[in-house]
Amino acid sequence: MEWAQRITLVSLEMALPAWGGHWLDQRYGTDPWLLVAGALLGFAVAASHLIAMLKSRSADESNMPKDRETNR
């Protein structure tokens, strides 16, 4: 469940800013500039979140106790 939540969150972080940019483009007639800006913003947010998740995972793995067989 934890990975499903993470994947959903990153997907929404990418999709919602692009969707919001598209909606604003239709509202203000700025097509396609706000869509592009939203997509770039969503990509940057999702990428930074993925990097943070990877750093957290690698920190957790480095703090795990070693297997008894590898310590012999």
Predicted model as a PDB file, atoms N, CA, C, CB and O in Angstrom, pLDDT in the B-factor column:
MODEL        1                                                                  
ATOM      1  N   MET A   1       0.816  -1.203   0.000  1.00 90.00           N  
ATOM      2  CA  MET A   1       0.000   0.000   0.000  1.00 90.00           C  
ATOM      3  C   MET A   1       0.854   1.259   0.000  1.00 90.00           C  
ATOM      4  CB  MET A   1      -0.925   0.003   1.197  1.00 90.00           C  
ATOM      5  O   MET A   1       0.489   2.274  -0.592  1.00 90.00           O  
ATOM      6  N   GLU A   2       1.988   1.176   0.669  1.00 89.00           N  
ATOM      7  CA  GLU A   2       2.849   2.360   0.743  1.00 89.00           C  
ATOM      8  C   GLU A   2       3.343   2.758  -0.647  1.00 89.00           C  
ATOM      9  CB  GLU A   2       4.047   2.099   1.678  1.00 89.00           C  
ATOM     10  O   GLU A   2       3.373   3.944  -0.979  1.00 89.00           O  
ATOM     11  N   TRP A   3       3.733   1.769  -1.464  1.00 88.00           N  
ATOM     12  CA  TRP A   3       4.224   2.087  -2.807  1.00 88.00           C  
ATOM     13  C   TRP A   3       3.104   2.574  -3.706  1.00 88.00           C  
ATOM     14  CB  TRP A   3       4.894   0.870  -3.430  1.00 88.00           C  
ATOM     15  O   TRP A   3       3.328   3.442  -4.550  1.00 88.00           O  
ATOM     16  N   ALA A   4       1.906   2.037  -3.543  1.00 93.00           N  
ATOM     17  CA  ALA A   4       0.760   2.517  -4.325  1.00 93.00           C  
ATOM     18  C   ALA A   4       0.484   3.976  -3.999  1.00 93.00           C  
ATOM     19  CB  ALA A   4      -0.497   1.658  -4.048  1.00 93.00           C  
ATOM     20  O   ALA A   4       0.173   4.770  -4.888  1.00 93.00           O  
ATOM     21  N   GLN A   5       0.597   4.326  -2.730  1.00 94.00           N  
ATOM     22  CA  GLN A   5       0.388   5.709  -2.319  1.00 94.00           C  
ATOM     23  C   GLN A   5       1.454   6.622  -2.920  1.00 94.00           C  
ATOM     24  CB  GLN A   5       0.394   5.819  -0.790  1.00 94.00           C  
ATOM     25  O   GLN A   5       1.143   7.710  -3.404  1.00 94.00           O  
ATOM     26  N   ARG A   6       2.703   6.182  -2.888  1.00 92.00           N  
ATOM     27  CA  ARG A   6       3.794   6.994  -3.432  1.00 92.00           C  
ATOM     28  C   ARG A   6       3.640   7.202  -4.935  1.00 92.00           C  
ATOM     29  CB  ARG A   6       5.142   6.340  -3.134  1.00 92.00           C  
ATOM     30  O   ARG A   6       3.827   8.311  -5.435  1.00 92.00           O  
ATOM     31  N   ILE A   7       3.300   6.138  -5.649  1.00 93.00           N  
ATOM     32  CA  ILE A   7       3.138   6.234  -7.105  1.00 93.00           C  
ATOM     33  C   ILE A   7       1.980   7.162  -7.443  1.00 93.00           C  
ATOM     34  CB  ILE A   7       2.903   4.838  -7.725  1.00 93.00           C  
ATOM     35  O   ILE A   7       2.085   7.977  -8.360  1.00 93.00           O  
ATOM     36  N   THR A   8       0.881   7.045  -6.711  1.00 96.00           N  
ATOM     37  CA  THR A   8      -0.273   7.908  -6.945  1.00 96.00           C  
ATOM     38  C   THR A   8       0.077   9.366  -6.675  1.00 96.00           C  
ATOM     39  CB  THR A   8      -1.452   7.476  -6.067  1.00 96.00           C  
ATOM     40  O   THR A   8      -0.307  10.251  -7.439  1.00 96.00           O  
ATOM     41  N   LEU A   9       0.801   9.616  -5.595  1.00 95.00           N  
ATOM     42  CA  LEU A   9       1.175  10.983  -5.245  1.00 95.00           C  
ATOM     43  C   LEU A   9       2.064  11.608  -6.318  1.00 95.00           C  
ATOM     44  CB  LEU A   9       1.890  11.006  -3.893  1.00 95.00           C  
ATOM     45  O   LEU A   9       1.835  12.747  -6.724  1.00 95.00           O  
ATOM     46  N   VAL A  10       3.066  10.881  -6.775  1.00 95.00           N  
ATOM     47  CA  VAL A  10       3.961  11.413  -7.801  1.00 95.00           C  
ATOM     48  C   VAL A  10       3.200  11.627  -9.109  1.00 95.00           C  
ATOM     49  CB  VAL A  10       5.159  10.461  -8.024  1.00 95.00           C  
ATOM     50  O   VAL A  10       3.443  12.610  -9.810  1.00 95.00           O  
ATOM     51  N   SER A  11       2.295  10.728  -9.441  1.00 96.00           N  
ATOM     52  CA  SER A  11       1.490  10.892 -10.657  1.00 96.00           C  
ATOM     53  C   SER A  11       0.630  12.150 -10.588  1.00 96.00           C  
ATOM     54  CB  SER A  11       0.600   9.662 -10.878  1.00 96.00           C  
ATOM     55  O   SER A  11       0.533  12.906 -11.555  1.00 96.00           O  
ATOM     56  N   LEU A  12       0.015  12.360  -9.439  1.00 97.00           N  
ATOM     57  CA  LEU A  12      -0.814  13.558  -9.274  1.00 97.00           C  
ATOM     58  C   LEU A  12       0.033  14.829  -9.287  1.00 97.00           C  
ATOM     59  CB  LEU A  12      -1.612  13.476  -7.967  1.00 97.00           C  
ATOM     60  O   LEU A  12      -0.394  15.862  -9.804  1.00 97.00           O  
ATOM     61  N   GLU A  13       1.238  14.748  -8.716  1.00 96.00           N  
ATOM     62  CA  GLU A  13       2.126  15.914  -8.731  1.00 96.00           C  
ATOM     63  C   GLU A  13       2.511  16.293 -10.156  1.00 96.00           C  
ATOM     64  CB  GLU A  13       3.387  15.639  -7.903  1.00 96.00           C  
ATOM     65  O   GLU A  13       2.760  17.465 -10.440  1.00 96.00           O  
ATOM     66  N   MET A  14       2.561  15.327 -11.041  1.00 96.00           N  
ATOM     67  CA  MET A  14       2.882  15.622 -12.429  1.00 96.00           C  
ATOM     68  C   MET A  14       1.651  16.076 -13.212  1.00 96.00           C  
ATOM     69  CB  MET A  14       3.498  14.400 -13.091  1.00 96.00           C  
ATOM     70  O   MET A  14       1.743  16.980 -14.042  1.00 96.00           O  
ATOM     71  N   ALA A  15       0.512  15.461 -12.955  1.00 97.00           N  
ATOM     72  CA  ALA A  15      -0.670  15.700 -13.782  1.00 97.00           C  
ATOM     73  C   ALA A  15      -1.452  16.954 -13.394  1.00 97.00           C  
ATOM     74  CB  ALA A  15      -1.578  14.514 -13.706  1.00 97.00           C  
ATOM     75  O   ALA A  15      -1.918  17.683 -14.270  1.00 97.00           O  
ATOM     76  N   LEU A  16      -1.602  17.214 -12.110  1.00 98.00           N  
ATOM     77  CA  LEU A  16      -2.458  18.330 -11.693  1.00 98.00           C  
ATOM     78  C   LEU A  16      -1.965  19.704 -12.135  1.00 98.00           C  
ATOM     79  CB  LEU A  16      -2.589  18.322 -10.210  1.00 98.00           C  
ATOM     80  O   LEU A  16      -2.784  20.510 -12.576  1.00 98.00           O  
ATOM     81  N   PRO A  17      -0.664  20.017 -12.041  1.00 98.00           N  
ATOM     82  CA  PRO A  17      -0.234  21.329 -12.549  1.00 98.00           C  
ATOM     83  C   PRO A  17      -0.455  21.490 -14.055  1.00 98.00           C  
ATOM     84  CB  PRO A  17       1.234  21.544 -12.232  1.00 98.00           C  
ATOM     85  O   PRO A  17      -0.809  22.575 -14.519  1.00 98.00           O  
ATOM     86  N   ALA A  18      -0.247  20.411 -14.820  1.00 97.00           N  
ATOM     87  CA  ALA A  18      -0.501  20.487 -16.261  1.00 97.00           C  
ATOM     88  C   ALA A  18      -1.989  20.695 -16.531  1.00 97.00           C  
ATOM     89  CB  ALA A  18      -0.003  19.209 -16.970  1.00 97.00           C  
ATOM     90  O   ALA A  18      -2.362  21.500 -17.385  1.00 97.00           O  
ATOM     91  N   TRP A  19      -2.835  19.970 -15.805  1.00 98.00           N  
ATOM     92  CA  TRP A  19      -4.271  20.144 -15.974  1.00 98.00           C  
ATOM     93  C   TRP A  19      -4.694  21.573 -15.589  1.00 98.00           C  
ATOM     94  CB  TRP A  19      -5.037  19.105 -15.125  1.00 98.00           C  
ATOM     95  O   TRP A  19      -5.506  22.195 -16.273  1.00 98.00           O  
ATOM     96  N   GLY A  20      -4.131  22.077 -14.487  1.00 98.00           N  
ATOM     97  CA  GLY A  20      -4.447  23.450 -14.073  1.00 98.00           C  
ATOM     98  C   GLY A  20      -3.992  24.464 -15.105  1.00 98.00           C  
ATOM     99  O   GLY A  20      -4.693  25.441 -15.366  1.00 98.00           O  
ATOM    100  N   GLY A  21      -2.821  24.242 -15.695  1.00 98.00           N  
ATOM    101  CA  GLY A  21      -2.351  25.131 -16.754  1.00 98.00           C  
ATOM    102  C   GLY A  21      -3.254  25.094 -17.973  1.00 98.00           C  
ATOM    103  O   GLY A  21      -3.517  26.128 -18.587  1.00 98.00           O  
ATOM    104  N   HIS A  22      -3.729  23.910 -18.326  1.00 98.00           N  
ATOM    105  CA  HIS A  22      -4.654  23.783 -19.462  1.00 98.00           C  
ATOM    106  C   HIS A  22      -5.959  24.530 -19.176  1.00 98.00           C  
ATOM    107  CB  HIS A  22      -4.949  22.289 -19.761  1.00 98.00           C  
ATOM    108  O   HIS A  22      -6.490  25.231 -20.037  1.00 98.00           O  
ATOM    109  N   TRP A  23      -6.457  24.367 -17.961  1.00 98.00           N  
ATOM    110  CA  TRP A  23      -7.695  25.049 -17.580  1.00 98.00           C  
ATOM    111  C   TRP A  23      -7.515  26.570 -17.637  1.00 98.00           C  
ATOM    112  CB  TRP A  23      -8.135  24.616 -16.162  1.00 98.00           C  
ATOM    113  O   TRP A  23      -8.380  27.291 -18.136  1.00 98.00           O  
ATOM    114  N   LEU A  24      -6.371  27.045 -17.116  1.00 97.00           N  
ATOM    115  CA  LEU A  24      -6.116  28.485 -17.158  1.00 97.00           C  
ATOM    116  C   LEU A  24      -5.926  28.983 -18.589  1.00 97.00           C  
ATOM    117  CB  LEU A  24      -4.885  28.827 -16.322  1.00 97.00           C  
ATOM    118  O   LEU A  24      -6.351  30.089 -18.921  1.00 97.00           O  
ATOM    119  N   ASP A  25      -5.298  28.182 -19.430  1.00 97.00           N  
ATOM    120  CA  ASP A  25      -5.158  28.546 -20.843  1.00 97.00           C  
ATOM    121  C   ASP A  25      -6.524  28.741 -21.494  1.00 97.00           C  
ATOM    122  CB  ASP A  25      -4.363  27.469 -21.599  1.00 97.00           C  
ATOM    123  O   ASP A  25      -6.730  29.707 -22.229  1.00 97.00           O  
ATOM    124  N   GLN A  26      -7.445  27.837 -21.231  1.00 97.00           N  
ATOM    125  CA  GLN A  26      -8.785  27.963 -21.804  1.00 97.00           C  
ATOM    126  C   GLN A  26      -9.504  29.185 -21.247  1.00 97.00           C  
ATOM    127  CB  GLN A  26      -9.606  26.698 -21.528  1.00 97.00           C  
ATOM    128  O   GLN A  26     -10.247  29.853 -21.966  1.00 97.00           O  
ATOM    129  N   ARG A  27      -9.290  29.471 -19.997  1.00 97.00           N  
ATOM    130  CA  ARG A  27      -9.981  30.593 -19.357  1.00 97.00           C  
ATOM    131  C   ARG A  27      -9.459  31.943 -19.855  1.00 97.00           C  
ATOM    132  CB  ARG A  27      -9.827  30.507 -17.840  1.00 97.00           C  
ATOM    133  O   ARG A  27     -10.241  32.863 -20.091  1.00 97.00           O  
ATOM    134  N   TYR A  28      -8.120  32.063 -20.016  1.00 97.00           N  
ATOM    135  CA  TYR A  28      -7.526  33.351 -20.363  1.00 97.00           C  
ATOM    136  C   TYR A  28      -7.033  33.430 -21.802  1.00 97.00           C  
ATOM    137  CB  TYR A  28      -6.391  33.641 -19.439  1.00 97.00           C  
ATOM    138  O   TYR A  28      -6.537  34.477 -22.217  1.00 97.00           O  
ATOM    139  N   GLY A  29      -7.155  32.360 -22.570  1.00 96.00           N  
ATOM    140  CA  GLY A  29      -6.762  32.375 -23.972  1.00 96.00           C  
ATOM    141  C   GLY A  29      -5.255  32.472 -24.182  1.00 96.00           C  
ATOM    142  O   GLY A  29      -4.803  33.082 -25.152  1.00 96.00           O  
ATOM    143  N   THR A  30      -4.489  31.888 -23.299  1.00 95.00           N  
ATOM    144  CA  THR A  30      -3.032  31.947 -23.399  1.00 95.00           C  
ATOM    145  C   THR A  30      -2.447  30.652 -23.952  1.00 95.00           C  
ATOM    146  CB  THR A  30      -2.427  32.244 -22.037  1.00 95.00           C  
ATOM    147  O   THR A  30      -1.269  30.358 -23.749  1.00 95.00           O  
ATOM    148  N   ASP A  31      -3.268  29.890 -24.645  1.00 93.00           N  
ATOM    149  CA  ASP A  31      -2.896  28.563 -25.138  1.00 93.00           C  
ATOM    150  C   ASP A  31      -1.575  28.579 -25.881  1.00 93.00           C  
ATOM    151  CB  ASP A  31      -3.977  28.020 -26.042  1.00 93.00           C  
ATOM    152  O   ASP A  31      -1.419  29.444 -26.743  1.00 93.00           O  
ATOM    153  N   PRO A  32      -0.651  27.746 -25.644  1.00 95.00           N  
ATOM    154  CA  PRO A  32      -0.466  26.636 -24.719  1.00 95.00           C  
ATOM    155  C   PRO A  32       0.492  26.956 -23.584  1.00 95.00           C  
ATOM    156  CB  PRO A  32       0.028  25.438 -25.462  1.00 95.00           C  
ATOM    157  O   PRO A  32       1.006  26.040 -22.941  1.00 95.00           O  
ATOM    158  N   TRP A  33       0.745  28.227 -23.324  1.00 97.00           N  
ATOM    159  CA  TRP A  33       1.851  28.609 -22.431  1.00 97.00           C  
ATOM    160  C   TRP A  33       1.671  28.184 -20.982  1.00 97.00           C  
ATOM    161  CB  TRP A  33       2.034  30.084 -22.475  1.00 97.00           C  
ATOM    162  O   TRP A  33       2.630  27.741 -20.350  1.00 97.00           O  
ATOM    163  N   LEU A  34       0.488  28.308 -20.453  1.00 97.00           N  
ATOM    164  CA  LEU A  34       0.290  27.905 -19.058  1.00 97.00           C  
ATOM    165  C   LEU A  34       0.273  26.388 -18.909  1.00 97.00           C  
ATOM    166  CB  LEU A  34      -1.012  28.494 -18.518  1.00 97.00           C  
ATOM    167  O   LEU A  34       0.652  25.857 -17.865  1.00 97.00           O  
ATOM    168  N   LEU A  35      -0.167  25.694 -19.951  1.00 97.00           N  
ATOM    169  CA  LEU A  35      -0.079  24.237 -19.942  1.00 97.00           C  
ATOM    170  C   LEU A  35       1.384  23.793 -19.881  1.00 97.00           C  
ATOM    171  CB  LEU A  35      -0.771  23.644 -21.189  1.00 97.00           C  
ATOM    172  O   LEU A  35       1.739  22.905 -19.107  1.00 97.00           O  
ATOM    173  N   VAL A  36       2.215  24.412 -20.693  1.00 97.00           N  
ATOM    174  CA  VAL A  36       3.645  24.079 -20.697  1.00 97.00           C  
ATOM    175  C   VAL A  36       4.274  24.420 -19.349  1.00 97.00           C  
ATOM    176  CB  VAL A  36       4.379  24.830 -21.834  1.00 97.00           C  
ATOM    177  O   VAL A  36       5.048  23.634 -18.804  1.00 97.00           O  
ATOM    178  N   ALA A  37       3.942  25.584 -18.817  1.00 98.00           N  
ATOM    179  CA  ALA A  37       4.481  25.980 -17.513  1.00 98.00           C  
ATOM    180  C   ALA A  37       4.022  25.015 -16.421  1.00 98.00           C  
ATOM    181  CB  ALA A  37       4.051  27.419 -17.166  1.00 98.00           C  
ATOM    182  O   ALA A  37       4.812  24.643 -15.553  1.00 98.00           O  
ATOM    183  N   GLY A  38       2.762  24.610 -16.456  1.00 98.00           N  
ATOM    184  CA  GLY A  38       2.255  23.655 -15.478  1.00 98.00           C  
ATOM    185  C   GLY A  38       2.927  22.298 -15.602  1.00 98.00           C  
ATOM    186  O   GLY A  38       3.240  21.661 -14.596  1.00 98.00           O  
ATOM    187  N   ALA A  39       3.150  21.856 -16.836  1.00 98.00           N  
ATOM    188  CA  ALA A  39       3.817  20.573 -17.044  1.00 98.00           C  
ATOM    189  C   ALA A  39       5.251  20.620 -16.526  1.00 98.00           C  
ATOM    190  CB  ALA A  39       3.803  20.193 -18.532  1.00 98.00           C  
ATOM    191  O   ALA A  39       5.710  19.672 -15.889  1.00 98.00           O  
ATOM    192  N   LEU A  40       5.952  21.701 -16.790  1.00 98.00           N  
ATOM    193  CA  LEU A  40       7.323  21.834 -16.294  1.00 98.00           C  
ATOM    194  C   LEU A  40       7.360  21.915 -14.772  1.00 98.00           C  
ATOM    195  CB  LEU A  40       7.987  23.071 -16.897  1.00 98.00           C  
ATOM    196  O   LEU A  40       8.225  21.315 -14.135  1.00 98.00           O  
ATOM    197  N   LEU A  41       6.434  22.647 -14.201  1.00 98.00           N  
ATOM    198  CA  LEU A  41       6.349  22.737 -12.745  1.00 98.00           C  
ATOM    199  C   LEU A  41       6.050  21.366 -12.133  1.00 98.00           C  
ATOM    200  CB  LEU A  41       5.268  23.752 -12.333  1.00 98.00           C  
ATOM    201  O   LEU A  41       6.675  20.969 -11.150  1.00 98.00           O  
ATOM    202  N   GLY A  42       5.099  20.657 -12.716  1.00 98.00           N  
ATOM    203  CA  GLY A  42       4.754  19.328 -12.216  1.00 98.00           C  
ATOM    204  C   GLY A  42       5.917  18.363 -12.321  1.00 98.00           C  
ATOM    205  O   GLY A  42       6.151  17.567 -11.411  1.00 98.00           O  
ATOM    206  N   PHE A  43       6.654  18.428 -13.432  1.00 98.00           N  
ATOM    207  CA  PHE A  43       7.813  17.561 -13.592  1.00 98.00           C  
ATOM    208  C   PHE A  43       8.868  17.879 -12.540  1.00 98.00           C  
ATOM    209  CB  PHE A  43       8.402  17.706 -15.000  1.00 98.00           C  
ATOM    210  O   PHE A  43       9.454  16.966 -11.957  1.00 98.00           O  
ATOM    211  N   ALA A  44       9.116  19.158 -12.292  1.00 98.00           N  
ATOM    212  CA  ALA A  44      10.130  19.549 -11.309  1.00 98.00           C  
ATOM    213  C   ALA A  44       9.732  19.108  -9.903  1.00 98.00           C  
ATOM    214  CB  ALA A  44      10.348  21.068 -11.340  1.00 98.00           C  
ATOM    215  O   ALA A  44      10.569  18.610  -9.150  1.00 98.00           O  
ATOM    216  N   VAL A  45       8.479  19.285  -9.551  1.00 97.00           N  
ATOM    217  CA  VAL A  45       8.011  18.887  -8.218  1.00 97.00           C  
ATOM    218  C   VAL A  45       8.093  17.372  -8.056  1.00 97.00           C  
ATOM    219  CB  VAL A  45       6.562  19.372  -7.981  1.00 97.00           C  
ATOM    220  O   VAL A  45       8.562  16.875  -7.033  1.00 97.00           O  
ATOM    221  N   ALA A  46       7.638  16.649  -9.062  1.00 96.00           N  
ATOM    222  CA  ALA A  46       7.669  15.182  -8.980  1.00 96.00           C  
ATOM    223  C   ALA A  46       9.107  14.664  -8.936  1.00 96.00           C  
ATOM    224  CB  ALA A  46       6.921  14.560 -10.178  1.00 96.00           C  
ATOM    225  O   ALA A  46       9.407  13.737  -8.184  1.00 96.00           O  
ATOM    226  N   ALA A  47       9.993  15.250  -9.732  1.00 96.00           N  
ATOM    227  CA  ALA A  47      11.386  14.812  -9.736  1.00 96.00           C  
ATOM    228  C   ALA A  47      12.041  15.068  -8.384  1.00 96.00           C  
ATOM    229  CB  ALA A  47      12.168  15.525 -10.845  1.00 96.00           C  
ATOM    230  O   ALA A  47      12.770  14.215  -7.879  1.00 96.00           O  
ATOM    231  N   SER A  48      11.788  16.230  -7.795  1.00 96.00           N  
ATOM    232  CA  SER A  48      12.380  16.519  -6.487  1.00 96.00           C  
ATOM    233  C   SER A  48      11.816  15.582  -5.419  1.00 96.00           C  
ATOM    234  CB  SER A  48      12.128  17.988  -6.094  1.00 96.00           C  
ATOM    235  O   SER A  48      12.538  15.175  -4.509  1.00 96.00           O  
ATOM    236  N   HIS A  49      10.540  15.242  -5.524  1.00 95.00           N  
ATOM    237  CA  HIS A  49       9.938  14.319  -4.576  1.00 95.00           C  
ATOM    238  C   HIS A  49      10.524  12.915  -4.751  1.00 95.00           C  
ATOM    239  CB  HIS A  49       8.411  14.292  -4.752  1.00 95.00           C  
ATOM    240  O   HIS A  49      10.785  12.229  -3.762  1.00 95.00           O  
ATOM    241  N   LEU A  50      10.732  12.484  -5.991  1.00 94.00           N  
ATOM    242  CA  LEU A  50      11.345  11.176  -6.230  1.00 94.00           C  
ATOM    243  C   LEU A  50      12.767  11.122  -5.677  1.00 94.00           C  
ATOM    244  CB  LEU A  50      11.353  10.856  -7.730  1.00 94.00           C  
ATOM    245  O   LEU A  50      13.164  10.117  -5.088  1.00 94.00           O  
ATOM    246  N   ILE A  51      13.531  12.190  -5.862  1.00 95.00           N  
ATOM    247  CA  ILE A  51      14.893  12.246  -5.335  1.00 95.00           C  
ATOM    248  C   ILE A  51      14.874  12.174  -3.814  1.00 95.00           C  
ATOM    249  CB  ILE A  51      15.605  13.529  -5.802  1.00 95.00           C  
ATOM    250  O   ILE A  51      15.695  11.477  -3.217  1.00 95.00           O  
ATOM    251  N   ALA A  52      13.956  12.881  -3.189  1.00 94.00           N  
ATOM    252  CA  ALA A  52      13.844  12.841  -1.729  1.00 94.00           C  
ATOM    253  C   ALA A  52      13.475  11.441  -1.246  1.00 94.00           C  
ATOM    254  CB  ALA A  52      12.800  13.857  -1.244  1.00 94.00           C  
ATOM    255  O   ALA A  52      13.992  10.981  -0.228  1.00 94.00           O  
ATOM    256  N   MET A  53      12.581  10.757  -1.972  1.00 92.00           N  
ATOM    257  CA  MET A  53      12.221   9.395  -1.586  1.00 92.00           C  
ATOM    258  C   MET A  53      13.416   8.457  -1.717  1.00 92.00           C  
ATOM    259  CB  MET A  53      11.057   8.887  -2.442  1.00 92.00           C  
ATOM    260  O   MET A  53      13.619   7.589  -0.868  1.00 92.00           O  
ATOM    261  N   LEU A  54      14.206   8.625  -2.771  1.00 90.00           N  
ATOM    262  CA  LEU A  54      15.387   7.778  -2.961  1.00 90.00           C  
ATOM    263  C   LEU A  54      16.432   8.027  -1.879  1.00 90.00           C  
ATOM    264  CB  LEU A  54      15.999   8.024  -4.342  1.00 90.00           C  
ATOM    265  O   LEU A  54      17.044   7.086  -1.374  1.00 90.00           O  
ATOM    266  N   LYS A  55      16.636   9.289  -1.524  1.00 92.00           N  
ATOM    267  CA  LYS A  55      17.584   9.604  -0.453  1.00 92.00           C  
ATOM    268  C   LYS A  55      17.123   9.024   0.870  1.00 92.00           C  
ATOM    269  CB  LYS A  55      17.766  11.115  -0.324  1.00 92.00           C  
ATOM    270  O   LYS A  55      17.930   8.499   1.638  1.00 92.00           O  
ATOM    271  N   SER A  56      15.844   9.115   1.135  1.00 89.00           N  
ATOM    272  CA  SER A  56      15.293   8.563   2.376  1.00 89.00           C  
ATOM    273  C   SER A  56      15.461   7.053   2.409  1.00 89.00           C  
ATOM    274  CB  SER A  56      13.808   8.933   2.525  1.00 89.00           C  
ATOM    275  O   SER A  56      15.805   6.483   3.445  1.00 89.00           O  
ATOM    276  N   ARG A  57      15.220   6.414   1.289  1.00 83.00           N  
ATOM    277  CA  ARG A  57      15.363   4.955   1.234  1.00 83.00           C  
ATOM    278  C   ARG A  57      16.814   4.533   1.420  1.00 83.00           C  
ATOM    279  CB  ARG A  57      14.830   4.417  -0.095  1.00 83.00           C  
ATOM    280  O   ARG A  57      17.092   3.569   2.133  1.00 83.00           O  
ATOM    281  N   SER A  58      17.746   5.250   0.782  1.00 84.00           N  
ATOM    282  CA  SER A  58      19.154   4.874   0.926  1.00 84.00           C  
ATOM    283  C   SER A  58      19.645   5.141   2.351  1.00 84.00           C  
ATOM    284  CB  SER A  58      20.023   5.644  -0.089  1.00 84.00           C  
ATOM    285  O   SER A  58      20.496   4.407   2.854  1.00 84.00           O  
ATOM    286  N   ALA A  59      19.125   6.174   3.004  1.00 81.00           N  
ATOM    287  CA  ALA A  59      19.490   6.438   4.396  1.00 81.00           C  
ATOM    288  C   ALA A  59      18.941   5.338   5.295  1.00 81.00           C  
ATOM    289  CB  ALA A  59      18.963   7.820   4.850  1.00 81.00           C  
ATOM    290  O   ALA A  59      19.614   4.909   6.233  1.00 81.00           O  
ATOM    291  N   ASP A  60      17.724   4.879   5.017  1.00 77.00           N  
ATOM    292  CA  ASP A  60      17.135   3.799   5.807  1.00 77.00           C  
ATOM    293  C   ASP A  60      17.931   2.510   5.635  1.00 77.00           C  
ATOM    294  CB  ASP A  60      15.668   3.575   5.407  1.00 77.00           C  
ATOM    295  O   ASP A  60      18.138   1.772   6.599  1.00 77.00           O  
ATOM    296  N   GLU A  61      18.374   2.238   4.418  1.00 78.00           N  
ATOM    297  CA  GLU A  61      19.133   1.012   4.164  1.00 78.00           C  
ATOM    298  C   GLU A  61      20.508   1.064   4.828  1.00 78.00           C  
ATOM    299  CB  GLU A  61      19.287   0.785   2.655  1.00 78.00           C  
ATOM    300  O   GLU A  61      21.008   0.033   5.275  1.00 78.00           O  
ATOM    301  N   SER A  62      21.122   2.233   4.899  1.00 79.00           N  
ATOM    302  CA  SER A  62      22.438   2.327   5.521  1.00 79.00           C  
ATOM    303  C   SER A  62      22.357   2.195   7.045  1.00 79.00           C  
ATOM    304  CB  SER A  62      23.099   3.651   5.146  1.00 79.00           C  
ATOM    305  O   SER A  62      23.350   1.865   7.693  1.00 79.00           O  
ATOM    306  N   ASN A  63      21.187   2.451   7.611  1.00 77.00           N  
ATOM    307  CA  ASN A  63      21.001   2.319   9.058  1.00 77.00           C  
ATOM    308  C   ASN A  63      20.531   0.929   9.471  1.00 77.00           C  
ATOM    309  CB  ASN A  63      20.011   3.348   9.542  1.00 77.00           C  
ATOM    310  O   ASN A  63      20.409   0.649  10.664  1.00 77.00           O  
ATOM    311  N   MET A  64      20.264   0.053   8.501  1.00 70.00           N  
ATOM    312  CA  MET A  64      19.807  -1.293   8.819  1.00 70.00           C  
ATOM    313  C   MET A  64      20.969  -2.127   9.338  1.00 70.00           C  
ATOM    314  CB  MET A  64      19.171  -1.961   7.584  1.00 70.00           C  
ATOM    315  O   MET A  64      22.098  -1.986   8.867  1.00 70.00           O  
ATOM    316  N   PRO A  65      20.697  -2.998  10.310  1.00 70.00           N  
ATOM    317  CA  PRO A  65      21.770  -3.869  10.799  1.00 70.00           C  
ATOM    318  C   PRO A  65      22.201  -4.846   9.709  1.00 70.00           C  
ATOM    319  CB  PRO A  65      21.316  -4.639  12.058  1.00 70.00           C  
ATOM    320  O   PRO A  65      21.392  -5.294   8.897  1.00 70.00           O  
ATOM    321  N   LYS A  66      23.471  -5.159   9.713  1.00 64.00           N  
ATOM    322  CA  LYS A  66      24.013  -6.093   8.733  1.00 64.00           C  
ATOM    323  C   LYS A  66      23.545  -7.509   9.050  1.00 64.00           C  
ATOM    324  CB  LYS A  66      25.556  -6.024   8.708  1.00 64.00           C  
ATOM    325  O   LYS A  66      23.260  -7.836  10.202  1.00 64.00           O  
ATOM    326  N   ASP A  67      23.471  -8.324   8.043  1.00 62.00           N  
ATOM    327  CA  ASP A  67      23.109  -9.725   8.196  1.00 62.00           C  
ATOM    328  C   ASP A  67      24.228 -10.440   8.973  1.00 62.00           C  
ATOM    329  CB  ASP A  67      22.869 -10.399   6.800  1.00 62.00           C  
ATOM    330  O   ASP A  67      25.406 -10.133   8.793  1.00 62.00           O  
ATOM    331  N   ARG A  68      23.861 -11.367   9.810  1.00 51.00           N  
ATOM    332  CA  ARG A  68      24.851 -12.070  10.619  1.00 51.00           C  
ATOM    333  C   ARG A  68      25.880 -12.804   9.760  1.00 51.00           C  
ATOM    334  CB  ARG A  68      24.159 -13.053  11.544  1.00 51.00           C  
ATOM    335  O   ARG A  68      27.055 -12.876  10.120  1.00 51.00           O  
ATOM    336  N   GLU A  69      25.443 -13.342   8.638  1.00 52.00           N  
ATOM    337  CA  GLU A  69      26.365 -14.117   7.802  1.00 52.00           C  
ATOM    338  C   GLU A  69      27.415 -13.221   7.162  1.00 52.00           C  
ATOM    339  CB  GLU A  69      25.596 -14.875   6.718  1.00 52.00           C  
ATOM    340  O   GLU A  69      28.536 -13.676   6.935  1.00 52.00           O  
ATOM    341  N   THR A  70      27.107 -12.003   6.869  1.00 57.00           N  
ATOM    342  CA  THR A  70      28.102 -11.117   6.254  1.00 57.00           C  
ATOM    343  C   THR A  70      29.108 -10.614   7.268  1.00 57.00           C  
ATOM    344  CB  THR A  70      27.421  -9.937   5.586  1.00 57.00           C  
ATOM    345  O   THR A  70      30.185 -10.161   6.882  1.00 57.00           O  
ATOM    346  N   ASN A  71      28.794 -10.680   8.548  1.00 55.00           N  
ATOM    347  CA  ASN A  71      29.711 -10.219   9.595  1.00 55.00           C  
ATOM    348  C   ASN A  71      30.722 -11.284  10.006  1.00 55.00           C  
ATOM    349  CB  ASN A  71      28.924  -9.779  10.809  1.00 55.00           C  
ATOM    350  O   ASN A  71      31.631 -10.982  10.780  1.00 55.00           O  
ATOM    351  N   ARG A  72      30.602 -12.500   9.525  1.00 49.00           N  
ATOM    352  CA  ARG A  72      31.514 -13.582   9.928  1.00 49.00           C  
ATOM    353  C   ARG A  72      32.834 -13.503   9.245  1.00 49.00           C  
ATOM    354  CB  ARG A  72      30.906 -14.911   9.651  1.00 49.00           C  
ATOM    355  O   ARG A  72      33.702 -14.342   9.481  1.00 49.00           O  
TER     356      ARG A  72                                                      
ENDMDL                                                                          
END                                                                             
